[in-house]
Amino acid sequence: MAARLFMISGAVLLAAWPGAAPASADPWTLHDAADLPDWVRIEGTFRARYETLDGQYRVGRSPSDQLLSLRTTLLTEFKGEHVRAGLEVEDSRGYLADAGSSISTGEVDVFEPIQAYIGFDLGKTFGGKSSDLELGRFTLNLGSGRLVGRNNFRNTTNAFTGVRFGWTGEAGGNFTAFYTLPHDRRPADQASLLDNKFKFDKENSDLRFWGLYYERPKALGGVDAEVFFYGLDEDDSASQPTRNRRLYTPGVRLLKSPAVDQWDFDVEGGWQFGRARATTSPADTTDLDVSAQYLHAGVGRTFDAPWKPRIEAFYDYASGDGNPGDGKWTRFDSLYGPRRTDWGPSGIYGALSRVNISAPGVKLEVRPNARWDGFVDYRAVWLADDQDRFDRGGEVDPTGSSGSFVGNQLQVRARYWVIPKSVRLDFGGAVLFDGHFLKDAPNAAGNGDTTYGYADVTFQF
C-alpha cells in the first residue's frame, strides 16, 4: 500500500506543480478570465484523489480496496439588487474499485444539480440588520456541522429541496430556519456505482428534515454560543420501507476559538427523542420511544512558537442500543453531519461515526507557514453499548462477551498550497489497530489492522 500511495502522490505533485509560484500569487478565477459583470459569479473546483486500504474492517467486504475519485463542481449565480438565483452542478465519479468494494453513493453521484435556488433579500423587514429567503435546492452548513453540514472530504454532497430563512440581528446574532426534503442519491446499487451510471437524485415527501438554529458570537464574554432544534420525520414510501423515524434533537454549543498563547474549547451536546422502529422490515410495526444523546468536548492551546503548534485533548460520545426489545431506542442518529473533522477520513475508510461510541483522544496541529499545515491525531475507541453493533463495520455481539474495546485510531494529514487559494495538495492516512471487540465479535471481518492512505490535488477557480 505504501508503494502505491507514494507513486500516486508523486504523480499528483508533478501534475499540479506550476513552477516557483510566489506566495503572493493571486488565485485565477473564471469570473476574471471571462471579464464577467459584477452581477454574475462563476466559481468551481476540480479534485482528483487516490485512496488505498488494506485490512478491511467492514463485514462482508473485500480485504483490500482502492479508489480513484474525481469531483468537479461549478456554481453560477446571478445577483440583482434584491434577488439572486444560482445553479451548482456536482459531478462525482469513482474508478479502480472492484466488486466487493465499500464504494457507495458517498463516492459516486454523476452530474447532479445539488443547488438550484432563488433567493430574496428581505432587508430589515424583520427588525434586524438583514434577512433573506431562499427557495429550491441548496446545501446546508450550520454551526460545527456535526449534525448538518456541507461535505468536503467526502466525494458527494448532502443536498436538500425546500425553503430556508436567514436573519442577522443588529448585535451580530444569526438565526436560520429551514424546512426541506433531503435528496435520495441515485442510483444506489453497487453495479451502477462501479460503472458511474447517471440518474438524477430525487426528493421524497415521505422524508422531511427541518430545524431552527441560532448563534451569537461573544455571547458570554469571549465565548460564542449556539442553540438548535432539528426534526426528522420519515414514513414508508411505495418503493422503500423505512424505520418510520420521528426524531427531535435539541442541542447547545459553547465555543472559544483558538488564539495564540490562549486556551480554547469546544463543547457541544444534544438529546434526541421521539419515536422510531428498530428495523426497516414491513413486518416491524413496533414504535419505540427514543432517548439518545451525544457529546463533544475539547480543550486546546496554541503556543507562541515556530510552526504555531496547537495541542488539544478531546472526548466524543454517542449512545448505542443493545436491547431494542425493552421498548426503548437509545442509539443516536447523526442526521446529516459530515464525519471528517471529528472522526478522520471518510471515503473508502470512514471507520468511525457519531453512533454507539465512546472515544477520548489527543491532537497536535502545526502551521509552519501560510502554505503548509498538518496534524497528527490519536483516539482510543470503545462502544458505548457493548451489545450494540459497531456502526461502520457491522460487527456485533448481542451477548456483550466480546467486550467494548474497538481499538486505537491514529491519523495524520499534511496540506500544501501550490498556488495560494488556487491549487492545493492534501496527503494523509489512518490506521485502525484492532481491539478485542474487532477480533472477538462472532461476525468479525478478521482482516487484521486497517491501514489507509490518500493523496489528492484540488484546483479552485
N, C-alpha and C positions, 0 to 999 in steps of 0.2 A: 504493500500500500504506500509506503513512504516513497519508493522509487517512482510510482505513478504520479503521486502528488507533486514530487519535485519536478518531474518533466513538464507537467501541465502548468505548474507555477512559472517555470522559466519561459514557456511559450506565451503565457498570458502577459508576462512582464515585457518580453520583446515586442509583442504585438502592440502594446499600449505605449511603449516608451517613445517620446517625441523628440528626444534630444535634451539639451540642457535648458529646459524652460525655466525662466526666472520665477522665483516665488511670488512675484507681484503680477504674474500674467493674469489678464482678465479672462473670465470664462467666455467661451464662444457661445452665442445664443442664436437660435433660429430667427428670433424676432429682429435682432440687429442685422443678420445676414440678409434678410428679405426686406429690410427697411420698412417694416410694417408701421401703421399708425398706432398711436398710444392706446386706442380703444380695442386693440387686438393683442392678445397674449398667446404665444405658442411656446410650449416647452415640452421636453420629453427626456427619456432615459433609454439606454440600452445596457443590459448586463449579461455577461457570459460567466457561468460558474461551472467548475468541475468538482464533484464530490465523490468520495470513495469511503466505503465502510466494510470492515471485517468483524466477525464475531457477532452476528446479528442477535439482538436481544428479543426481537419480536417472535412470538409463537407462530409457526406455520409459514415463515418466510425463508428465502434463500440465506445461507450462512454469510454470504458477502453480497455487496451491492455497489453500484456506481451510477452516476447520472451526470450528464452534461445538460444543464438547463440554460435556456435563453429567455430573457424577458425584455420586451420593448413596450414603452408607454409613450403616448402622445396626447397632450392636453391642448385644446384650443378653446379660448374663452373670449367672448365679445362683451365689452363693458360700455354701457351708456351712463347717463347721469344718475339714474335711479334703478336701472335694470341691467342684469348680466345674464349671459347664457353660456354654458360650457359643455364640451364633449371630450371625454377621455377614453381612449381605447387602450386596452392592455392585451398584449399577445404573449402568452406564456407557454413554452414548449419544453419537452424533455427528450433526451436522446441517450443511447447506450445502455439503458436499463433493459433487463431481461425478465422473462416470466418468473414469477416468484419475488420480484422486487416489491418494495413498500411504496412505490410510486402511487400517487393519489391525485385528487383534484387540488391538493395543496401545491402541486408542482406543474400541472398542466391545465390550461384553460385558454383555448385558442381564439384569438381575435374577438375579445369581449368588450363591449362598451360599458365599463364599470361606472362611468359617470355620464349623465346626460340630463342636465338640470337647467332650470331658470330661477334666478334669484332676484329679489326685490329689496332695495334699500328703503327701509321704513323711517329713517331718520330718528328724530326724538319723539316719535309717536307715543311711546310708552313711558315717557318721562326720564329716560336715561340719556346717556351720551350718544348712543346709536342702537339701532335694531335692524334685523334683516330676516327675510323669509326665503326659504329655498324649497323648491318642489322638483321631483323627478328622481333620477338615480344619482346616488352620491356615496362617498365613503365617510366614515365617522372616526374621529380620534379625540377621545375625551380623557383629560387628566393623565394619569400614568399609563393608560392604555391596557391595564391588566384585565379589564372586563370588556372593553370595547375600544378598538384601536385599528389604525391602518397598518397592515402588514408591510414589512420592509424586507427582512431577510428571506421570508417565505416567497416562493416564486409567483403565487397568486394572491389576490387581494379580496378581503371581505367587502361586499358592497350591498347596498340596500336601496329600495324604492319607497319613497314616502315624502314626508314633509319634515322640515327642520326649522325651528325658530331660534334666533340668537339675539341676545340683549347684552349691552355693556353699560354699566352704571357710571355715573359721574365720578364715583370714588374708585373705579377700576375693577369692580366685580363683574364677572361674566356668567350669564345664565344661558343654558341650552335646553330646549325641549324638542323631542322628536317622536314620531310615530312612523314605523317602517315595516316593510315586508322584506326580510333577508333573502338574498339571491341563493338559489339552488344551483351550484356549479354543475354543468353537464358537458359531455357525458361523464359517467362515474365508473363504468366498468373498466377493468384493467386492460382488456384488449384494445379498447378505443383510446385509452390514455397512452398506451405504448405506441400507438400509431398516430398520435397527435390529431385525432379526429375533431372536427369542428361541429359544435352545436351551441346555439345561444343559450345562456343561462336564463332562468325564469324565476319570477316571483310567484308566491303561492299565498293566497289569502288565508290558508289554514295555519300559517306561521306568522305571528306578529311580534315585533320587538319594539319597545318604546321606553322612554325614560326622561328623567329630569336630572340636570346636572348644574351645580353652581360652584364657582371657585372665587376666592377672594385673596388676592396677593397681600402679603403682610397683614393678614387679619389679626394675628396675635404677635405684635412686635415684628420681628423679622421672620415669622413663620407663616407660610401660605396654608390656607385651609380649603378643603373641598368636601362637598357633600353630594350624594347622588342617590337616585332610586331608579332601578331598572326593572322592567317587566317583560316576561316572555310567555306568550300564550300560544299553545300548539294543539291542533286537532288532527285526527286521521283524515287523509285525503283519499280520493277514489283509487289512487295508484300506490300510495305509500302509508303503511301503518306507522304510528308514532308512539311515543310514551305519554302522549296527552299531557304535556307539561303545563303547569300554571305556576311559574316561578317568579318571585318578587324579591329583589335584592337591594336593600338599603345599605349604605356604607359611608365611611368618612375617611379622609386622608389629611395628615399633617406633614408638611414638608419644609425643611430648611435647606436651601440649595447649597451645593459645595462652594466654598470660597477659600482662598489661600490662607493658611495658618488659622483656620477656624474649624470647629466641629460642625457637622451637618447630620441630618437624619431624615428618614422617610418612613412613616408609619401609616399603614392602610389596612383596613379590615372591614368586613361586612358579614351580614347574616342573610341567609336565603330561606324563604319559607313559601308555602303554597301547597300544591298537590302534584303528584306525578305517579306514573306506573313504573314498575321495576323493569319491564321489557317492552319491546315493540310488538310482541305477539298479539294477533287479533283475539286470541283466547284469554289474554290477560286483561281483565276489566276491573282490577282492584286499584283504586286510587289511594295512594299512600300519603300520609302527612309529611311534608318536607320540613326539615330543620337542619341546615348545614351552615358551615362557617369557613371563612378564610382569613388569613392574617399575613401581612408582610411587615417586617420591622428591620430596619437597617440603620447603623450609625457609622459615620466615617470622618476622616480628617485628611485635608490636603496640606502637604508640608511645603514650606517656602524653601525649596531646594531644587537643584538641577533636575530636569525631567518632570517636575511638578507631581511627585508621587502622591497618590491618594490610597489610603487603606480603609477598607470597610468590612465590618462584621455584620452578618445579616441572618435572618431566620424566616422561613416560609412554611406555612401550614395550610392545609385544606382538608376538610373532613372526608372520611370514607364511610361506606356502609357494607358491613359484612353479614347483615341479618335483615334483609327486606321482609322476611316473614313476620317481623314484630309489628307490622302495620305502620312503620315509620321509614322515611328515606332521608339518610344523612350524608350522602355523597354530594360534594359540592359540584355545581355545574359552572364552568368557567366562561360561559356565554360566548362572546366574540373577541376575546382578548388574545393578541399575539403573545408568543412564548419566548421570543429570543432574548429580551432584556434580562429577565429573571432566570430563565431555565437553560439557556445555552442554544446552540444552533438547532434550527428545525430541519427543513429539507428531508433527506433520507435518514437523518439521525433523530432529532426530536425525542430524546428518551424521557424527558421529564415534563410534567404539566401540573397545573393547579387542581389536581384531583387526588384524593387519598394519599397525602404526602406530608411528611414532617422532615424538614431539611435545613439544618444550620450550615453556614459557610463563611468564607472569608475571601476577599478580593483585593488585588493590587492593580491599580491603574497607573499608567505613565503617559506623559505627553512630552517627548524630547524637544519638539519644536512645532511650528504651525502645520507641518506636513505629516508628521508621524504621530500616531497614538496606538496604544495597545493595553492589554490586560491579561492577567492570569487569575483564575477563579477556581476555588475548590469547594465542594459540597459533600457532606455525608447525608445519605438518603435513607429514610425509614418510611414504611407505610404507616399512615395514621390509624388504620384498622387492619390488623394482620389477617382477617378473614375476607377482606375485600380484595379485588384484583389490582395488580399493578397496571395503571391506566394505559400507558403507551405500549407495553409489551404484551399484555393479555395474560400473564401468569397469575394463577390464583390457587390458594389452598383454603378451602372452606373450613377446615378444621383449625387453622391457625398454627399448626405444628411446625411449619417451615419458618416460623419467626417473622419478624417485620423488617429486618435489615436488608434493604435492596442493594446497597453498595456505595461506592465513592465515585463521584464525578470530578474530573479535572479538565478544564478547558482553557484555551489560550486564543488570543486574536491579536493581529497587527494590521494596521491600515496605513496607507501612504497616498497622499495626493501627488500624482504625477504632474498634473496641471491643476492648480488650486481651483476648486469649485467646478471642475470640468471632467477630470479623469482620475479615478481613484482605484487603487488596488486593495484587496482585502484577503488576508490569509488567516487560517485558523484551524482548530481541530478540538476534539474532545475524546476522552477515554472514560468509559463506564466500567469500573472494576467490580466484578460480581461479588455480591454479598451472599449470606446464607440463603435468603429468600430466592434469589435468581438461580441458585444452584440446586436447591432442595424442593422447590414447588413441584407438585405432581406433573404439571404440563410445561416445565421449564424448557426453554429453547435449547439449552445445553451446548451453546457455541462458544462459551468462554467469555473473557473480557471483550467489550465492544470498543473498537478503535475507529475513529472517524477523522477525516481531514477534508478541507476545501480550499479552493483558490478562485477568486473572481476578479473581474475588472468591470467597472461601471463608468459609462460615458453619460454625462449630463449636458443637455443642450437646450 
